[in-house]
Amino acid sequence: MASGTILWFDCARGYGFVRPLYGPRDAFIHASAIDGASAAALVPGTEVEFELVQTGDGRVVARHLVPRRPEGKRRSDRGRQSGG
């Protein structure tokens, strides 16, 4: 999974862009690629994790995007307990 921050997201249009922490360029986000949160949660500066995919026409898009909680854990980690 890649990490990065939301540059902008337009809820009315259902798309925006994320800036990967490491990578060649910003990636397109479609509302259908958001897992574990509403599109309204994607305000500029929100830290997220996602998969980067290059499309056949050369565009880079984010898939399976998950906002991170402030302490650095994925929202999907909620409720999981560390075993031992």
Backbone hydrogen bonds, N-H to C=O, Kabsch-Sander energy under -0.5 kcal/mol:
donor,donor_aa,acceptor,acceptor_aa,energy
2,A,50,F,-3.5
4,G,48,V,-2.0
5,T,19,R,-2.0
6,I,46,T,-2.1
7,L,17,F,-2.5
8,W,17,F,-1.4
10,D,15,Y,-2.9
11,C,9,F,-0.8
14,G,10,D,-2.3
15,Y,10,D,-1.2
16,G,29,I,-1.9
17,F,8,W,-2.5
18,V,27,A,-2.5
19,R,5,T,-3.2
21,L,3,S,-3.6
22,Y,3,S,-0.5
27,A,18,V,-2.8
28,F,60,V,-2.2
29,I,16,G,-2.6
30,H,62,A,-0.5
31,A,14,G,-2.6
33,A,30,H,-2.5
34,I,31,A,-1.4
35,D,33,A,-0.5
35,D,65,L,-3.4
41,A,38,S,-1.7
42,L,39,A,-1.8
43,V,41,A,-1.6
45,G,6,I,-2.9
46,T,43,V,-2.2
48,V,4,G,-2.6
49,E,66,V,-2.4
50,F,2,A,-2.2
51,E,63,R,-3.0
53,V,61,V,-2.7
55,T,53,V,-0.6
55,T,59,R,-3.1
58,G,55,T,-2.0
61,V,53,V,-3.1
61,V,59,R,-0.5
62,A,28,F,-3.1
63,R,51,E,-2.8
65,L,33,A,-2.9
66,V,49,E,-3.1
68,R,47,E,-3.0
69,R,73,K,-3.5
72,G,69,R,-2.5
75,R,67,P,-1.5
77,D,74,R,-1.7
78,R,75,R,-1.5
80,R,77,D,-2.1
